[in-house]
């Protein structure tokens, strides 16, 4: 089964479209647990501009990550798209309650957690604490149109763009992450 969670009016063919509002295939509040799907029953999930709206309360956010893990089978793929936390698209929307970054999602990777612990880093080993394992496999970013123009005209490198995104707001509009679910084989 493939899920399009928090779909709004953006229904996807071949997916079970889920939203709290409107007329999706299934109407469900993603902050109400447990979700109405069996353990390890999902192969793919789209979360397009959804996660930043959920889990203002940290316990709810952690439970949401656990539910994603529970309903997905081993090797399931999550397609996560979120506004960049330093872009006005994120800042100006009062319904955006949580910044989502690749580094934040990496905290749910047991491999990353073990490496951090071994290196003596103080990162929260959330994958170990919550017994979930999410591996970020790909990240891409969409530049704000002004910065895309700047990149083309001045032939800015990716490292220059990333450096600018740490210094200035409104460089990157959104972040896409492909995330793989890792479950132990029985």
Backbone as JSON Lines, residues from 0, in Angstrom:
{"i":0,"aa":"X","n":[0.84,-1.17,0.0],"ca":[0.0,0.0,0.0],"c":[0.89,1.24,0.0]}
{"i":1,"aa":"X","n":[0.45,2.29,-0.71],"ca":[1.15,3.56,-0.76],"c":[0.22,4.64,-0.22]}
{"i":2,"aa":"X","n":[0.77,5.51,0.64],"ca":[-0.01,6.56,1.28],"c":[0.46,7.94,0.84]}
{"i":3,"aa":"X","n":[-0.5,8.84,0.66],"ca":[-0.24,10.25,0.42],"c":[-0.83,10.99,1.62]}
{"i":4,"aa":"X","n":[0.02,11.18,2.64],"ca":[-0.46,11.71,3.93],"c":[-0.52,13.23,3.92]}
{"i":5,"aa":"X","n":[-1.58,13.76,4.5],"ca":[-1.76,15.21,4.54],"c":[-1.89,15.79,3.15]}
{"i":6,"aa":"X","n":[-2.64,15.1,2.3],"ca":[-2.68,15.4,0.87],"c":[-3.39,16.69,0.52]}
{"i":7,"aa":"X","n":[-4.24,17.22,1.41],"ca":[-5.03,18.38,1.03],"c":[-5.88,18.03,-0.18]}
{"i":8,"aa":"X","n":[-5.81,18.86,-1.22],"ca":[-6.52,18.58,-2.48],"c":[-5.62,17.97,-3.53]}
{"i":9,"aa":"X","n":[-4.39,17.62,-3.16],"ca":[-3.41,17.07,-4.1],"c":[-3.48,15.55,-4.07]}
{"i":10,"aa":"X","n":[-4.55,15.0,-4.64],"ca":[-4.75,13.55,-4.66],"c":[-3.81,12.92,-5.68]}
{"i":11,"aa":"X","n":[-3.22,11.77,-5.31],"ca":[-2.31,11.03,-6.18],"c":[-2.95,9.7,-6.54]}
{"i":12,"aa":"X","n":[-2.98,9.39,-7.83],"ca":[-3.5,8.1,-8.28],"c":[-2.54,7.0,-7.84]}
{"i":13,"aa":"X","n":[-3.09,5.89,-7.41],"ca":[-2.27,4.77,-6.95],"c":[-1.89,4.85,-5.48]}
{"i":14,"aa":"X","n":[-2.31,5.91,-4.82],"ca":[-2.03,6.11,-3.39],"c":[-3.35,6.2,-2.64]}
{"i":15,"aa":"X","n":[-3.32,5.84,-1.37],"ca":[-4.45,6.13,-0.48],"c":[-4.21,7.56,0.0]}
{"i":16,"aa":"X","n":[-5.1,8.46,-0.39],"ca":[-4.97,9.88,-0.06],"c":[-5.63,10.14,1.29]}
{"i":17,"aa":"X","n":[-4.87,10.75,2.2],"ca":[-5.3,10.9,3.6],"c":[-5.16,12.37,4.01]}
{"i":18,"aa":"X","n":[-6.2,12.91,4.63],"ca":[-6.12,14.25,5.18],"c":[-7.14,14.4,6.3]}
{"i":19,"aa":"X","n":[-6.91,15.37,7.14],"ca":[-7.83,15.67,8.24],"c":[-9.09,16.37,7.73]}
{"i":20,"aa":"X","n":[-8.94,17.08,6.62],"ca":[-10.03,17.89,6.08],"c":[-10.4,17.45,4.67]}
{"i":21,"aa":"X","n":[-11.53,17.94,4.18],"ca":[-11.93,17.71,2.8],"c":[-12.49,16.33,2.56]}
{"i":22,"aa":"X","n":[-12.27,15.84,1.33],"ca":[-12.84,14.55,0.91],"c":[-11.76,13.6,0.38]}
{"i":23,"aa":"X","n":[-10.74,13.31,1.17],"ca":[-9.73,12.34,0.73],"c":[-10.31,10.93,0.77]}
{"i":24,"aa":"X","n":[-9.51,9.94,0.36],"ca":[-9.94,8.54,0.46],"c":[-10.22,8.17,1.92]}
{"i":25,"aa":"X","n":[-9.33,8.63,2.81],"ca":[-9.51,8.41,4.25],"c":[-9.32,9.74,4.96]}
{"i":26,"aa":"X","n":[-10.29,10.11,5.78],"ca":[-10.17,11.32,6.57],"c":[-9.63,10.92,7.95]}
{"i":27,"aa":"X","n":[-8.43,11.43,8.27],"ca":[-7.8,11.06,9.54],"c":[-6.87,12.18,9.99]}
{"i":28,"aa":"X","n":[-6.89,12.47,11.27],"ca":[-5.98,13.43,11.9],"c":[-4.7,12.68,12.22]}
{"i":29,"aa":"X","n":[-3.59,13.07,11.58],"ca":[-2.32,12.35,11.75],"c":[-1.71,12.51,13.14]}
{"i":30,"aa":"X","n":[-2.29,13.36,13.98],"ca":[-1.83,13.48,15.36],"c":[-2.67,12.64,16.31]}
{"i":31,"aa":"X","n":[-3.54,11.8,15.77],"ca":[-4.32,10.85,16.57],"c":[-3.75,9.46,16.31]}
{"i":32,"aa":"X","n":[-3.38,8.77,17.37],"ca":[-2.72,7.46,17.26],"c":[-3.54,6.39,17.96]}
{"i":33,"aa":"X","n":[-3.43,5.14,17.53],"ca":[-2.67,4.67,16.38],"c":[-3.37,5.02,15.07]}
{"i":34,"aa":"X","n":[-2.57,5.04,14.0],"ca":[-3.11,5.25,12.66],"c":[-3.86,4.0,12.22]}
{"i":35,"aa":"X","n":[-4.77,4.14,11.26],"ca":[-5.63,3.0,10.88],"c":[-5.01,2.04,9.87]}
{"i":36,"aa":"X","n":[-3.7,1.79,9.97],"ca":[-3.05,0.83,9.07],"c":[-2.3,-0.2,9.9]}
{"i":37,"aa":"X","n":[-2.24,-1.39,9.35],"ca":[-1.56,-2.5,10.03],"c":[-0.06,-2.27,10.08]}
{"i":38,"aa":"X","n":[0.6,-2.96,11.0],"ca":[2.06,-2.93,11.08],"c":[2.66,-3.41,9.75]}
{"i":39,"aa":"X","n":[3.73,-2.76,9.32],"ca":[4.52,-3.17,8.15],"c":[3.66,-3.4,6.91]}
{"i":40,"aa":"X","n":[2.67,-2.55,6.68],"ca":[1.76,-2.73,5.55],"c":[1.96,-1.71,4.43]}
{"i":41,"aa":"X","n":[2.88,-0.76,4.61],"ca":[3.03,0.35,3.67],"c":[4.4,0.29,3.01]}
{"i":42,"aa":"X","n":[4.42,0.48,1.68],"ca":[5.68,0.44,0.93],"c":[6.23,1.83,0.61]}
{"i":43,"aa":"X","n":[5.36,2.83,0.62],"ca":[5.79,4.17,0.23],"c":[4.83,5.2,0.82]}
{"i":44,"aa":"X","n":[5.41,6.34,1.26],"ca":[4.6,7.43,1.8],"c":[5.09,8.75,1.23]}
{"i":45,"aa":"X","n":[4.14,9.55,0.76],"ca":[4.42,10.93,0.37],"c":[3.98,11.83,1.52]}
{"i":46,"aa":"X","n":[4.88,12.71,1.94],"ca":[4.6,13.74,2.94],"c":[5.04,15.07,2.34]}
{"i":47,"aa":"X","n":[4.2,15.68,1.52],"ca":[4.56,16.91,0.82],"c":[3.98,18.11,1.55]}
{"i":48,"aa":"X","n":[4.87,18.86,2.18],"ca":[4.49,20.03,2.97],"c":[3.48,19.66,4.04]}
{"i":49,"aa":"X","n":[3.85,18.63,4.82],"ca":[2.97,18.1,5.87],"c":[3.66,18.15,7.24]}
{"i":50,"aa":"X","n":[4.88,17.6,7.33],"ca":[5.52,17.43,8.63],"c":[5.69,18.74,9.4]}
{"i":51,"aa":"X","n":[5.91,19.84,8.7],"ca":[6.09,21.12,9.4],"c":[4.81,21.6,10.08]}
{"i":52,"aa":"X","n":[3.68,20.98,9.74],"ca":[2.39,21.34,10.35],"c":[2.06,20.46,11.56]}
{"i":53,"aa":"X","n":[2.85,19.43,11.81],"ca":[2.51,18.42,12.82],"c":[3.51,18.41,13.97]}
{"i":54,"aa":"X","n":[3.05,18.0,15.13],"ca":[3.96,17.76,16.25],"c":[4.52,19.01,16.89]}
{"i":55,"aa":"X","n":[3.69,20.01,17.11],"ca":[4.16,21.18,17.86],"c":[4.63,20.73,19.25]}
{"i":56,"aa":"X","n":[3.92,19.78,19.81],"ca":[4.31,19.13,21.05],"c":[5.32,18.04,20.7]}
{"i":57,"aa":"X","n":[6.47,18.06,21.33],"ca":[7.54,17.11,20.99],"c":[7.1,15.66,21.14]}
{"i":58,"aa":"X","n":[6.33,15.35,22.17],"ca":[5.86,13.97,22.36],"c":[4.99,13.52,21.19]}
{"i":59,"aa":"X","n":[4.16,14.41,20.67],"ca":[3.32,14.08,19.5],"c":[4.22,13.83,18.29]}
{"i":60,"aa":"X","n":[5.24,14.68,18.09],"ca":[6.15,14.5,16.96],"c":[6.88,13.15,17.05]}
{"i":61,"aa":"X","n":[7.36,12.81,18.23],"ca":[8.05,11.52,18.39],"c":[7.09,10.37,18.11]}
{"i":62,"aa":"X","n":[5.88,10.46,18.56],"ca":[4.88,9.41,18.31],"c":[4.57,9.31,16.82]}
{"i":63,"aa":"X","n":[4.54,10.45,16.13],"ca":[4.32,10.45,14.69],"c":[5.43,9.69,13.97]}
{"i":64,"aa":"X","n":[6.67,9.93,14.36],"ca":[7.8,9.2,13.76],"c":[7.65,7.71,14.05]}
{"i":65,"aa":"X","n":[7.27,7.36,15.27],"ca":[7.07,5.94,15.6],"c":[5.95,5.33,14.76]}
{"i":66,"aa":"X","n":[4.89,6.07,14.49],"ca":[3.79,5.55,13.65],"c":[4.25,5.36,12.22]}
{"i":67,"aa":"X","n":[5.01,6.32,11.68],"ca":[5.56,6.14,10.34],"c":[6.35,4.84,10.28]}
{"i":68,"aa":"X","n":[7.19,4.63,11.27],"ca":[8.01,3.42,11.32],"c":[7.15,2.17,11.46]}
{"i":69,"aa":"X","n":[6.17,2.22,12.32],"ca":[5.32,1.05,12.57],"c":[4.58,0.6,11.32]}
{"i":70,"aa":"X","n":[3.96,1.52,10.59],"ca":[3.12,1.13,9.46],"c":[3.93,0.75,8.22]}
{"i":71,"aa":"X","n":[5.2,1.17,8.16],"ca":[6.03,0.89,6.98],"c":[6.7,-0.47,7.09]}
{"i":72,"aa":"X","n":[6.83,-1.12,5.93],"ca":[7.61,-2.35,5.87],"c":[9.08,-2.0,5.74]}
{"i":73,"aa":"X","n":[9.94,-3.0,5.92],"ca":[11.38,-2.81,5.74],"c":[11.64,-2.31,4.32]}
{"i":74,"aa":"X","n":[12.5,-1.33,4.19],"ca":[12.9,-0.72,2.92],"c":[11.83,0.19,2.31]}
{"i":75,"aa":"X","n":[10.76,0.46,3.05],"ca":[9.75,1.41,2.56],"c":[10.42,2.77,2.36]}
{"i":76,"aa":"X","n":[9.87,3.55,1.45],"ca":[10.45,4.84,1.11],"c":[9.5,5.96,1.5]}
{"i":77,"aa":"X","n":[10.04,6.95,2.22],"ca":[9.31,8.17,2.55],"c":[9.81,9.27,1.63]}
{"i":78,"aa":"X","n":[8.89,10.0,1.01],"ca":[9.22,11.17,0.2],"c":[8.76,12.38,1.01]}
{"i":79,"aa":"X","n":[9.72,13.09,1.59],"ca":[9.4,14.22,2.48],"c":[9.82,15.52,1.8]}
{"i":80,"aa":"X","n":[8.87,16.43,1.63],"ca":[9.16,17.77,1.12],"c":[8.66,18.77,2.15]}
{"i":81,"aa":"X","n":[9.53,19.71,2.51],"ca":[9.19,20.71,3.52],"c":[9.75,22.07,3.1]}
{"i":82,"aa":"X","n":[9.17,23.16,3.6],"ca":[9.78,24.46,3.33],"c":[11.09,24.59,4.11]}
{"i":83,"aa":"X","n":[12.04,25.29,3.52],"ca":[13.29,25.53,4.23],"c":[13.0,26.42,5.44]}
{"i":84,"aa":"X","n":[13.54,26.07,6.62],"ca":[13.2,26.83,7.83],"c":[13.69,28.28,7.83]}
{"i":85,"aa":"X","n":[14.57,28.64,6.91],"ca":[15.04,30.03,6.84],"c":[14.43,30.76,5.63]}
{"i":86,"aa":"X","n":[13.3,30.26,5.15],"ca":[12.63,30.94,4.04],"c":[11.31,31.54,4.53]}
{"i":87,"aa":"X","n":[10.93,32.67,3.94],"ca":[9.68,33.32,4.33],"c":[8.47,32.41,4.17]}
{"i":88,"aa":"X","n":[8.53,31.46,3.23],"ca":[7.42,30.51,3.07],"c":[7.19,29.71,4.35]}
{"i":89,"aa":"X","n":[8.26,29.42,5.08],"ca":[8.12,28.74,6.38],"c":[7.73,29.75,7.46]}
{"i":90,"aa":"X","n":[8.47,30.83,7.52],"ca":[8.34,31.79,8.62],"c":[6.95,32.44,8.66]}
{"i":91,"aa":"X","n":[6.38,32.75,7.52],"ca":[5.14,33.53,7.48],"c":[3.87,32.73,7.71]}
{"i":92,"aa":"X","n":[3.93,31.42,7.7],"ca":[2.73,30.61,7.85],"c":[2.54,30.23,9.32]}
{"i":93,"aa":"X","n":[1.51,30.75,9.98],"ca":[1.33,30.46,11.4],"c":[0.98,29.01,11.7]}
{"i":94,"aa":"X","n":[0.67,28.22,10.67],"ca":[0.39,26.79,10.9],"c":[1.66,25.95,10.85]}
{"i":95,"aa":"X","n":[2.8,26.56,10.52],"ca":[4.07,25.84,10.54],"c":[4.58,25.82,11.98]}
{"i":96,"aa":"X","n":[4.61,24.64,12.58],"ca":[4.94,24.53,14.0],"c":[6.27,23.84,14.27]}
{"i":97,"aa":"X","n":[6.9,23.27,13.25],"ca":[8.14,22.52,13.49],"c":[9.05,22.64,12.26]}
{"i":98,"aa":"X","n":[10.32,22.96,12.53],"ca":[11.33,22.97,11.46],"c":[11.75,21.54,11.19]}
{"i":99,"aa":"X","n":[11.76,21.16,9.93],"ca":[12.18,19.81,9.53],"c":[13.4,19.97,8.64]}
{"i":100,"aa":"X","n":[14.49,19.3,9.01],"ca":[15.74,19.36,8.25],"c":[16.29,17.95,8.06]}
{"i":101,"aa":"X","n":[17.16,17.76,7.07],"ca":[17.8,16.45,6.92],"c":[18.57,16.05,8.18]}
{"i":102,"aa":"X","n":[19.21,17.02,8.81],"ca":[19.97,16.74,10.03],"c":[19.05,16.28,11.16]}
{"i":103,"aa":"X","n":[17.87,16.87,11.24],"ca":[16.9,16.46,12.25],"c":[16.36,15.07,12.0]}
{"i":104,"aa":"X","n":[16.08,14.74,10.74],"ca":[15.6,13.39,10.4],"c":[16.71,12.37,10.65]}
{"i":105,"aa":"X","n":[17.97,12.75,10.42],"ca":[19.09,11.83,10.65],"c":[19.18,11.38,12.1]}
{"i":106,"aa":"X","n":[18.64,12.14,13.03],"ca":[18.66,11.74,14.44],"c":[17.84,10.48,14.69]}
{"i":107,"aa":"X","n":[17.01,10.07,13.72],"ca":[16.21,8.85,13.84],"c":[16.89,7.66,13.15]}
{"i":108,"aa":"X","n":[18.16,7.81,12.76],"ca":[18.94,6.74,12.14],"c":[19.8,6.06,13.2]}
{"i":109,"aa":"X","n":[19.62,4.76,13.39],"ca":[20.43,4.05,14.39],"c":[21.9,4.05,14.01]}
{"i":110,"aa":"X","n":[22.21,3.94,12.72],"ca":[23.6,3.97,12.28],"c":[24.23,5.32,12.64]}
{"i":111,"aa":"X","n":[23.54,6.4,12.34],"ca":[24.03,7.74,12.69],"c":[24.15,7.89,14.2]}
{"i":112,"aa":"X","n":[23.16,7.38,14.93],"ca":[23.19,7.43,16.4],"c":[24.43,6.73,16.95]}
{"i":113,"aa":"X","n":[24.7,5.52,16.45],"ca":[25.85,4.75,16.94],"c":[27.16,5.46,16.62]}
{"i":114,"aa":"X","n":[27.28,6.03,15.42],"ca":[28.48,6.78,15.06],"c":[28.66,8.0,15.97]}
{"i":115,"aa":"X","n":[27.56,8.69,16.25],"ca":[27.62,9.87,17.11],"c":[28.03,9.51,18.54]}
{"i":116,"aa":"X","n":[27.45,8.43,19.06],"ca":[27.8,7.97,20.41],"c":[29.27,7.59,20.46]}
{"i":117,"aa":"X","n":[29.73,6.81,19.46],"ca":[31.14,6.38,19.41],"c":[32.09,7.57,19.34]}
{"i":118,"aa":"X","n":[31.67,8.64,18.65],"ca":[32.52,9.82,18.5],"c":[32.4,10.78,19.69]}
{"i":119,"aa":"X","n":[31.52,10.46,20.64],"ca":[31.36,11.3,21.81],"c":[30.53,12.55,21.57]}
{"i":120,"aa":"X","n":[29.76,12.57,20.49],"ca":[28.91,13.74,20.2],"c":[27.7,13.75,21.12]}
{"i":121,"aa":"X","n":[27.14,14.91,21.3],"ca":[26.0,15.04,22.22],"c":[24.65,15.04,21.5]}
{"i":122,"aa":"X","n":[24.61,14.6,20.23],"ca":[23.34,14.51,19.5],"c":[22.38,13.58,20.22]}
{"i":123,"aa":"X","n":[21.11,13.88,20.16],"ca":[20.1,13.0,20.75],"c":[19.96,11.75,19.9]}
{"i":124,"aa":"X","n":[20.26,10.57,20.44],"ca":[20.16,9.32,19.66],"c":[18.71,8.84,19.6]}
{"i":125,"aa":"X","n":[17.87,9.59,18.87],"ca":[16.43,9.34,18.88],"c":[16.06,8.0,18.28]}
{"i":126,"aa":"X","n":[16.81,7.54,17.28],"ca":[16.53,6.23,16.7],"c":[16.66,5.13,17.75]}
{"i":127,"aa":"X","n":[17.69,5.24,18.58],"ca":[17.91,4.25,19.64],"c":[16.84,4.41,20.73]}
{"i":128,"aa":"X","n":[16.59,5.64,21.15],"ca":[15.59,5.88,22.21],"c":[14.21,5.38,21.82]}
{"i":129,"aa":"X","n":[13.81,5.64,20.56],"ca":[12.45,5.32,20.11],"c":[12.34,3.96,19.43]}
{"i":130,"aa":"X","n":[13.49,3.3,19.23],"ca":[13.55,2.02,18.51],"c":[12.94,2.14,17.11]}
{"i":131,"aa":"X","n":[13.41,3.16,16.38],"ca":[13.06,3.36,14.98],"c":[14.36,3.5,14.2]}
{"i":132,"aa":"X","n":[14.29,3.34,12.89],"ca":[15.5,3.47,12.07],"c":[15.12,4.05,10.71]}
{"i":133,"aa":"X","n":[15.4,5.34,10.53],"ca":[15.1,6.05,9.3],"c":[16.43,6.53,8.71]}
{"i":134,"aa":"X","n":[16.71,6.15,7.5],"ca":[17.98,6.5,6.85],"c":[17.72,7.48,5.72]}
{"i":135,"aa":"X","n":[18.25,8.7,5.83],"ca":[18.14,9.68,4.76],"c":[19.04,9.23,3.62]}
{"i":136,"aa":"X","n":[18.46,8.97,2.45],"ca":[19.23,8.45,1.31],"c":[19.48,9.48,0.23]}
{"i":137,"aa":"X","n":[18.69,10.55,0.22],"ca":[18.86,11.58,-0.81],"c":[18.28,12.89,-0.29]}
{"i":138,"aa":"X","n":[18.94,13.98,-0.64],"ca":[18.46,15.31,-0.28],"c":[18.64,16.21,-1.49]}
{"i":139,"aa":"X","n":[17.61,16.98,-1.81],"ca":[17.76,18.01,-2.84],"c":[17.03,19.26,-2.36]}
{"i":140,"aa":"X","n":[17.47,20.39,-2.89],"ca":[16.91,21.66,-2.44],"c":[16.51,22.48,-3.65]}
{"i":141,"aa":"X","n":[15.41,23.21,-3.5],"ca":[14.93,24.11,-4.54],"c":[15.3,25.53,-4.14]}
{"i":142,"aa":"X","n":[16.02,26.2,-5.02],"ca":[16.45,27.56,-4.72],"c":[15.3,28.54,-4.92]}
{"i":143,"aa":"X","n":[15.32,29.6,-4.13],"ca":[14.43,30.72,-4.35],"c":[14.73,31.27,-5.75]}
{"i":144,"aa":"X","n":[13.72,31.71,-6.5],"ca":[13.96,32.18,-7.87],"c":[15.07,33.23,-7.99]}
{"i":145,"aa":"X","n":[15.18,34.15,-7.03],"ca":[16.25,35.15,-7.09],"c":[17.63,34.51,-6.98]}
{"i":146,"aa":"X","n":[17.75,33.51,-6.11],"ca":[19.03,32.83,-5.95],"c":[19.3,31.89,-7.12]}
{"i":147,"aa":"X","n":[18.27,31.32,-7.7],"ca":[18.46,30.49,-8.9],"c":[19.01,31.35,-10.04]}
{"i":148,"aa":"X","n":[18.48,32.55,-10.19],"ca":[18.98,33.48,-11.2],"c":[20.44,33.85,-10.91]}
{"i":149,"aa":"X","n":[20.7,34.15,-9.64],"ca":[22.07,34.48,-9.2],"c":[23.03,33.32,-9.47]}
{"i":150,"aa":"X","n":[22.58,32.1,-9.18],"ca":[23.42,30.91,-9.4],"c":[23.79,30.79,-10.87]}
{"i":151,"aa":"X","n":[22.82,30.99,-11.76],"ca":[23.07,30.86,-13.2],"c":[23.97,31.98,-13.72]}
{"i":152,"aa":"X","n":[23.68,33.21,-13.31],"ca":[24.44,34.35,-13.83],"c":[25.87,34.38,-13.31]}
{"i":153,"aa":"X","n":[26.06,34.04,-12.06],"ca":[27.4,34.11,-11.46],"c":[28.06,32.75,-11.36]}
{"i":154,"aa":"X","n":[27.39,31.73,-11.85],"ca":[27.89,30.35,-11.81],"c":[28.35,29.98,-10.4]}
{"i":155,"aa":"X","n":[27.46,30.19,-9.45],"ca":[27.76,29.85,-8.07],"c":[27.78,28.33,-7.89]}
{"i":156,"aa":"X","n":[28.73,27.85,-7.11],"ca":[28.84,26.41,-6.85],"c":[27.83,26.0,-5.78]}
{"i":157,"aa":"X","n":[27.64,24.71,-5.66],"ca":[26.74,24.2,-4.62],"c":[27.24,24.58,-3.24]}
{"i":158,"aa":"X","n":[28.55,24.53,-3.02],"ca":[29.08,24.9,-1.7],"c":[28.87,26.39,-1.41]}
{"i":159,"aa":"X","n":[28.94,27.24,-2.43],"ca":[28.66,28.66,-2.23],"c":[27.19,28.89,-1.87]}
{"i":160,"aa":"X","n":[26.32,28.15,-2.54],"ca":[24.88,28.25,-2.25],"c":[24.6,27.79,-0.82]}
{"i":161,"aa":"X","n":[25.17,26.65,-0.43],"ca":[24.95,26.14,0.93],"c":[25.5,27.1,1.98]}
{"i":162,"aa":"X","n":[26.65,27.7,1.7],"ca":[27.22,28.69,2.61],"c":[26.28,29.89,2.73]}
{"i":163,"aa":"X","n":[25.76,30.35,1.61],"ca":[24.82,31.48,1.63],"c":[23.56,31.13,2.41]}
{"i":164,"aa":"X","n":[23.11,29.88,2.3],"ca":[21.87,29.48,2.99],"c":[22.05,29.46,4.51]}
{"i":165,"aa":"X","n":[23.29,29.38,4.98],"ca":[23.55,29.42,6.41],"c":[23.7,30.87,6.92]}
{"i":166,"aa":"X","n":[23.93,31.8,5.97],"ca":[24.12,33.2,6.34],"c":[22.88,34.06,6.12]}
{"i":167,"aa":"X","n":[22.07,33.68,5.13],"ca":[20.95,34.54,4.72],"c":[19.64,33.75,4.7]}
{"i":168,"aa":"X","n":[18.56,34.47,4.89],"ca":[17.23,33.89,4.69],"c":[16.89,33.91,3.2]}
{"i":169,"aa":"X","n":[15.9,33.11,2.82],"ca":[15.31,33.12,1.49],"c":[16.24,32.68,0.37]}
{"i":170,"aa":"X","n":[17.2,31.83,0.67],"ca":[18.07,31.26,-0.36],"c":[17.43,30.0,-0.92]}
{"i":171,"aa":"X","n":[16.98,29.11,-0.05],"ca":[16.37,27.84,-0.45],"c":[14.9,27.87,-0.06]}
{"i":172,"aa":"X","n":[14.02,27.54,-1.01],"ca":[12.58,27.57,-0.7],"c":[12.12,26.28,-0.05]}
{"i":173,"aa":"X","n":[12.6,25.13,-0.55],"ca":[12.14,23.86,0.02],"c":[13.22,22.8,-0.05]}
{"i":174,"aa":"X","n":[13.03,21.79,0.79],"ca":[13.96,20.66,0.89],"c":[13.17,19.39,0.6]}
{"i":175,"aa":"X","n":[13.76,18.53,-0.24],"ca":[13.19,17.2,-0.49],"c":[14.14,16.18,0.13]}
{"i":176,"aa":"X","n":[13.59,15.2,0.83],"ca":[14.38,14.11,1.4],"c":[13.75,12.77,1.04]}
{"i":177,"aa":"X","n":[14.57,11.87,0.54],"ca":[14.16,10.47,0.41],"c":[14.69,9.77,1.66]}
{"i":178,"aa":"X","n":[13.8,9.06,2.33],"ca":[14.15,8.42,3.6],"c":[13.72,6.96,3.53]}
{"i":179,"aa":"X","n":[14.66,6.07,3.83],"ca":[14.36,4.64,3.81],"c":[14.12,4.14,5.23]}
{"i":180,"aa":"X","n":[13.12,3.29,5.37],"ca":[12.81,2.65,6.65],"c":[13.64,1.37,6.75]}
{"i":181,"aa":"X","n":[14.36,1.22,7.84],"ca":[15.19,0.03,8.07],"c":[14.59,-0.75,9.24]}
{"i":182,"aa":"X","n":[14.21,-1.99,8.96],"ca":[13.69,-2.86,10.02],"c":[14.52,-4.13,10.07]}
{"i":183,"aa":"X","n":[14.73,-4.67,11.27],"ca":[15.51,-5.9,11.38],"c":[14.79,-7.06,10.71]}
{"i":184,"aa":"X","n":[15.57,-7.93,10.07],"ca":[14.95,-9.12,9.48],"c":[14.69,-10.13,10.59]}
{"i":185,"aa":"X","n":[13.58,-10.82,10.48],"ca":[13.19,-11.79,11.53],"c":[13.89,-13.1,11.37]}
